[in-house]
């Protein structure tokens, strides 16, 4: 089993692959408990000799359409995944992230078979590899199909680290020049977008270990610091300090975090304390909108 945050992560392939062995055992047990799914589980997991080929099969069958057949997609996915050590590592670290952080994901096989956040993330990884190889038309075609099937729009040029959780994933948008660090958790409806029609580097940079709440909108070439937390529904238009929590529209820092990586604990602590601080801040604004006082409240947040 992989430990999130561990630095040495290379020994995943070959004879020793604990995640793949666990997944096969899960599939066998599920086939026995639910015989009507035995053919599905055999075709998706048990008939394959490694996790990479099982993943290629699952993704190809989810993304196929009348003009791009599952067999063609399997060849594309196999060619990319089987020859890219970085993707092989990320596939497993992402699986571990889903199983560890999503209480609705009880097993590795559930993530592989049923969670579109995992499907869209791994499909993006293939599209990103194709983009970097100069096969940009194919990468964009794959991006379009991912968006259509999963309701997740990740530009193939975006850079996303490993150990990522896309929880629920519906409505997620990640723009062309966005960067997402390792061990980040993104909830549904998150937008990492530009703030206009300018070209060049125009999208957010998310530091490792950050947690981005549902429906948060982060716009422009700004940085969300390492280990930061963005509360659900926030509109972020300026840099967010590391290990801080921001909330509101527009978002403001409302507290500092003691935990290193809120993405791992998934504690969305944007409730009573957060809104108490926002209320305090609102009370310091006079009738013409001028902030009367600008200092830390309870020594924990600077507005």
N, C-alpha and C positions, 0 to 999 in steps of 0.2 A: 504493500500500500504506500502511496505517496504522501509525504507530509507537506502541507502548504507552507510556503516560505523557505523551504529547504533550498540550498544552493546547488547541490549536486543532483542532477536530474537526468543524466544521460543513459543510464542502463535500463531502458524500457523494452527493447526489442530482443529478439532471440528466444532462447528457451525459457528464460525467466521473465514472465509478464504477469504479475499478480492481478492487475486489473482485468486483463483478458480472461484469466482463469476464473476469477470471481464472476465475471459476466456470463461465462458459459455455464457455471454452476447455477446461477440465478435463472437462466433461460431453461435449463433442464427442469428445475423445480417448478417454474411457472407452467411449463408444458404439461407436467404431471397434474398440477392443480387445476389447470384450465385446458383440457384436451382440445377444445375447439380452436385454440390458438397454436396448437403444436406445429402445424405446417408453417404458419407465419414465423414462429420462433426459430424453426429449423432453417427456413430460407434466409432469415435476417441475421442470425447469429451462429447457430450450431453447424451449419454447412460450410463455414469459412475457417481458414487456417490461421487467421490473425485478426486483430481488431481493425487494422487499416482496411482490409477487404470487406469486412462486415460494414464498416462505416460507408465505404464507397457504394455498397449495395443499397443501404438505407437511403442515402442522399439521392442517388440516381433515381430510385423509384419514387421519391417524394417530388423531385424536380422535373421529371420527364414531361414532355408534351408531344403532340402529334408530329412535330417537325424536329425534335431533338429527343431521340429515343433513350430509354434507360440503358440499353447496351452501349450506346455511344457515350453517355455520361459516365458510366462505370469505367470505361477506358480512360476518359479524361481524369477522373478522380484518382484512379489507380496510378496512372502515370505520375501525377503530381505528388500524392501522399506517400507512395512507396519509395520515392526517391528524394524525400525532403526530411532530414532528421529533425529540423526545427518543428515542422508540422506534426511529426510523430510524437514529439515531446508535448507539444501544446494540446494535442487531442486528449492525452491522458491527464494533463494538469487541469484542463477544462472539465473533464469528467469528474475529477476529484473535487473541483470547486462546486459543481452542481450538487453532488452527493453530500458534501459537507455543509453547504450554506442554505440549500433549499429544503425546508422540512417536508415539502411535497414530493421530493425525489428520494425514494426509499432504497434505490439500488442503481448500480451503474447501467444495467440494462434498461431501466426506465428512462434514463437520460438519452441513451442511444436511440431508443425506439419511439419515444412519445413526446419529448420536450423540444418544441420548435426553437427555443432559445439556443439549445445546443446545435440543432440542425443548421440554423442560420449562421451561427458563428463558425462552424467547420466549413460550411459552403463558402463563406467569405474568405476563409484562409486559402482555399483553393483558388478562388478568383484573384486574391491578392498575389499569389505566386504566379499566376498566368499574367497578370498586369506587369509584374516585375520582369518577366521573361519577354516582354514585348508583344504578347498576344492580347492586346487591349480590347479588340472587338469581341473576342470570346469572353474575356473577363466582364465586359459590360453586358453582354447577353446573359451571362450567368447572374450578374447582379440584378438585372431586370426580372429574371425568373424567381430569384430568391425573394424579391420584394413582392411579387405577385402571389407567391405561394404562402409565405410566412408573415407578410405584413411587416417586414424588417428591411430597412434600406441602408445598407452600409456600402459606401463607395469602395471599390477594390483598391484604390490608392491609399486609403486610410491605414494607419499603423496601429495594430492592437497587440498587446502583450499576451502573456500566457497566464493560466489560472484565472480565467475570466468567467463571471457569471452574468448571463443575460436572463434575468428572472421574468418569466411570462413573455417578454420581448415584444409583444404587439405594439406597433407604433414607434419603435425605436428608429432613430435617424442618426447616422454618423457620417459627417461630411468628408470631402476629399483629402483635406490636409490635417484632419484631426489625428491626434495621437492619444492612445489609451495605454497606460502603464500596466505592469503586472499586478495580478491579484485584485483588480477592480471589479466591483459589482454594480451593475446597471439595472434598474428596474424598468418596468414597461413605460412607454410613452416618453422616454428621454430623447431630447434633441441636442446634438452637438453640432451646431450650425454656424453659418456665416452671418454677418450682420449687414450685408449689402450685396452688390453684384461685382465687387472688386475681385480681381484674380490674384493668384499667389497664395501665400500662407495666410489663411483667413478663418481657421477653425480652432476650437479649443484644444488644450493639452491637459490631459487628466493624469495626475501623479499616481504612482503605484499605491495600492491599498485604499484608494478612495471609494466611497459609497455614494452613489447618485440615486436619489429617491424618485419615486414614480412621478412622471409628468414634468420633471425638471427641464428647463430650457436654458442652455448655456450657449451664448452667442459670441462670435468673434474670436480673434487670436489672443485668447486669455488663458491663464494657467489656473487650474484647480490643484492646489498643492498636495503633496504626498500625505496620505492618511487623512484627507479632509472628508467632510460629509456635507452633502447638499440635501436639504429637506425637500420632501415631495412638493411639487407645484411651484417651486421657486423659479424666478427669472434672474439668471446670473449674467451680469454685463461687465464685471471687473474681476481682477485677480482675486483668488481666494487663498489665504495663507495656509500653509501646511498644518495639519492636525487641528483645524478649526471647523466649526459648524456654521453654515450660512443658511438663512431662510428668508422668505418674503419676496415681494415684487415691488421694486427691485431687491435682490437678495442683499442681506447685511450679515456680518459676523455676529452670532448670538451667544456663542460660548466657545471654549477651548476643550479639546478632547484629551483624555488621559490615555485612551487605548491607541496603540500604534497603527493598526489596520482595521478601521471600522467595517471594511468590506468583508472581513472574516467573521465578525460577530453578528453582523446584520442587525444591529440594534438601532432602529430608526427612532432616535431619541429627540424627536421634533414635536413633543407634546407640551405638557404644562410649562416646563421651564422656558422653552423656546418662546411660547406665545406670551408668557409673563414679561420677557425681555422686550419683545416687540411692542407690548402695551406701554411699558415704561418709556421706550423711545418715542412712541407716538405722543405721549403726554408732554414731551419736551419740545414739541413743534408749535409755534405760535400761529395765529390766524393767517398770516401770509406765507406759511410753509417754511419759515426759517427755523433751523434747529437751535434751540435756546442753550443747550448744554451738550457737550461732546466728551464723554468720559466713560470709563469702565463702570459697569454695574455689578456689585458684589465681587468685584475683582476678577471677573471671569470673561467679560466680553467688552470689546471696544467698538463703539458705534461711530 
